[in-house]
Amino acid sequence: MNTVLLSWKDAEKIFKWAYENKSMMYQFPEPLKNIRLVIEKWEAKIQRYGNKVKIHHWYDGKAKGTQEFKLGIPITIIDNKTDFRGPDKMTMVATYAALMAYMVYAPKEIIKEPAKMAVHAPGGPRKAGKGYTYILHRISNKAPQGGHHRSPQGTFTVRGHHRHYKNGKTIWIREYTKGTGENKERTYKL
């Protein structure tokens, strides 16, 4: 399941954009079907089935219940097994609808300056970092100078080759195919 991490500042920005673009939000686009939405201490597992949305709520690690909504104008509550009252009942589904519309329709800014190549320190094993997929606010139209070849897309074969270890041992790695596995989960940030 993909994860979207937001701060309250990000959520306010998305709501401001959605308020100015209500017609786009009410199209209820679906770039991500099932997501885990995290806004600081709030967490929600959101599952979408056509025009229905089911939301499981947690606050500060404690379960707060589930809700089910039917998307439309207006958004209607089908089932509410939470203690939320008043406008709080609709907050998470409104956040979800605004976020999905923002991911699909928000304009992108263009950056003119070229990107700089990252230089990593030599030696030592690399730590496995936490990978994030950033929701773009801008598009860079210049490639960094120099650098590596672009990674191939989709499925491709890797030629057979020898692997030489530091201790002098040499082994043969036979040809194999990469890119056949399932898509990995992604974490989205603004």
C-alpha positions in Angstrom: 0.0 0.0 0.0 1.4 3.4 -1.0 1.9 6.0 1.8 1.4 9.8 1.6 3.1 11.8 4.3 1.8 15.4 4.8 2.3 18.1 7.3 -0.5 20.4 8.4 1.0 23.1 6.2 0.9 20.8 3.2 -2.8 19.9 4.0 -3.7 23.6 4.2 -2.0 24.2 0.8 -4.0 21.3 -0.7 -7.2 22.5 0.8 -6.6 26.1 -0.5 -5.9 24.7 -4.0 -9.0 22.4 -3.8 -11.2 25.3 -2.7 -10.1 27.4 -5.7 -10.6 24.3 -8.1 -13.8 22.7 -6.8 -14.8 21.4 -10.2 -11.6 19.4 -10.5 -11.9 18.0 -7.0 -15.5 16.9 -7.6 -14.4 14.8 -10.6 -12.9 12.5 -7.9 -9.8 11.3 -9.9 -8.2 8.0 -8.7 -4.4 8.1 -9.2 -4.0 5.8 -6.2 -6.7 3.3 -5.3 -5.5 2.3 -1.8 -3.3 4.6 0.3 -2.1 5.1 3.9 -2.4 8.9 4.6 -0.3 10.3 7.5 -0.8 13.8 8.7 1.5 14.1 11.7 -0.3 12.2 14.5 -3.3 11.3 12.3 -3.2 8.2 10.2 -5.8 6.7 7.9 -5.9 3.6 5.7 -8.1 4.6 2.7 -9.5 2.0 0.3 -11.5 3.0 -2.8 -14.0 0.8 -4.6 -15.4 2.7 -7.6 -17.4 5.6 -6.1 -17.2 4.3 -2.5 -14.4 5.1 0.0 -13.7 3.2 3.2 -11.4 4.9 5.8 -9.8 3.3 8.9 -8.7 6.0 11.4 -5.9 6.1 13.9 -4.7 9.0 16.1 -1.4 8.8 18.0 -1.3 5.0 17.3 -4.8 4.3 18.7 -7.6 3.1 16.5 -10.5 5.6 16.2 -12.9 3.5 14.0 -14.0 3.2 10.4 -16.1 5.2 8.0 -17.6 4.5 4.6 -18.6 7.2 2.1 -20.2 7.5 -1.3 -18.4 10.0 -3.5 -20.7 12.5 -5.3 -22.0 16.0 -4.9 -22.5 16.0 -2.0 -20.3 13.3 -0.4 -22.6 11.1 1.7 -21.8 9.0 4.7 -22.9 5.4 4.3 -21.5 4.0 7.6 -19.8 5.9 10.6 -18.3 3.8 13.3 -16.3 6.6 14.9 -16.8 9.2 17.6 -16.4 12.0 15.2 -19.2 14.6 15.2 -20.0 17.7 13.1 -17.5 18.7 10.4 -14.9 16.3 11.8 -16.8 13.4 10.2 -16.0 14.7 6.7 -12.4 15.9 7.3 -10.5 12.8 6.1 -12.6 12.0 3.1 -12.3 15.7 2.0 -8.6 15.5 2.5 -8.4 12.3 0.4 -10.6 13.9 -2.4 -8.5 17.1 -2.4 -5.2 15.2 -2.4 -6.2 12.9 -5.3 -7.3 15.9 -7.4 -4.1 17.8 -6.4 -1.9 14.9 -7.6 -3.7 14.8 -11.0 -4.5 18.4 -11.8 -2.2 20.7 -9.8 0.0 22.9 -12.1 3.7 22.2 -12.2 6.4 24.9 -11.9 9.4 24.9 -14.2 12.9 25.3 -12.8 15.5 26.8 -15.3 18.8 26.1 -13.4 20.5 22.8 -14.0 20.6 20.2 -11.3 23.9 19.5 -9.5 25.4 16.0 -9.4 25.5 14.5 -5.9 28.9 13.3 -4.9 28.9 10.5 -2.4 31.8 9.7 0.0 34.0 6.9 -1.3 34.3 3.6 0.5 32.1 1.8 3.0 28.8 0.2 2.4 25.8 2.4 1.7 23.0 2.6 4.2 19.6 1.6 2.9 17.8 4.9 3.0 14.0 5.5 3.3 12.8 6.0 -0.2 10.2 8.7 -0.9 8.5 9.6 -4.1 7.9 13.3 -4.2 4.8 14.8 -5.6 6.1 17.3 -8.1 5.5 21.0 -7.7 8.0 21.8 -10.5 9.6 20.2 -13.5 13.3 20.6 -14.1 13.9 21.0 -17.8 17.7 20.6 -17.7 19.6 17.4 -17.1 22.6 17.4 -14.7 26.0 17.8 -16.4 27.9 14.5 -16.8 26.4 11.7 -14.6 25.3 8.2 -15.2 23.3 6.6 -17.9 19.6 6.6 -17.6 18.1 3.5 -15.9 16.2 1.3 -18.4 12.4 1.1 -18.1 10.3 -2.1 -17.8 11.8 -5.6 -18.3 15.3 -6.0 -19.6 18.0 -8.7 -19.7 21.4 -8.5 -18.0 24.3 -10.2 -19.9 26.2 -13.0 -18.3 29.4 -11.7 -16.7 32.3 -12.6 -14.3 32.2 -11.1 -10.8 35.6 -10.6 -9.3 35.9 -10.5 -5.5 38.6 -8.7 -3.5 39.9 -12.0 -2.2 40.7 -13.1 -5.7 37.7 -15.4 -6.2 36.0 -15.2 -9.6 32.5 -16.5 -10.3 30.3 -16.5 -13.4 26.9 -14.8 -13.2 24.6 -16.2 -15.9 22.2 -14.0 -18.0 19.0 -13.1 -16.2 16.0 -10.8 -16.6 15.3 -7.8 -14.4 12.1 -5.8 -13.9 9.7 -8.7 -13.8 8.7 -8.4 -10.2 5.8 -6.5 -8.7 5.8 -2.8 -8.2 7.2 -1.8 -4.8 5.3 0.3 -2.3 6.0 4.0 -2.5 5.9 6.8 0.0 4.7 10.2 -1.3 5.7 13.6 0.1 5.0 17.2 -1.0 
